[in-house]
Amino acid sequence: NAAVTEAQAVLKAIEQYVPLPGNPGSEVALRRTIDEIARDTPNYDLMTPEVVAAVQRHKRTVRRYLSSLGTVESMSFLSTNARGDDAYLVVFDKGVMLWEIGLTADDKTSWIQQGVCLQNGVYVDPRSVPRCRSAPGAIGEP
């Protein structure tokens, strides 16, 4: 009975959730940002000061991940989180990453976070891992 009651509560909560559409500019901004970080040429004018600090702190580690994954083949919008940031599954020719990006009203990047999934020291597709942990040094980590 307790399990049924819990399941009914979860269904009721989900029923009230209406997914938000993605920001129309987020995919373009994310593609640009990934490319710029990979080339070590981030355009800091298009970022808030907090994002500038995070990118500067972690870009070496992220560049290493990006160089091991190759070029971007596709991006798929997944969802918008409670803060309004858009989540994407980014498929590279040698792997997959999860990215979140948020934009201000004037299209500056106000949040960016990336995650790679490691399982036994090997990059794995996050779609195959129920609980994907970001690797150390991910942008967006404190």
Helices and strands as residue ranges (DSSP letters): H 2-16, H 26-38, G 44-46, H 49-69, E 72-80, E 86-92, E 95-103, E 109-115, E 117-119, E 122-124, G 126-128
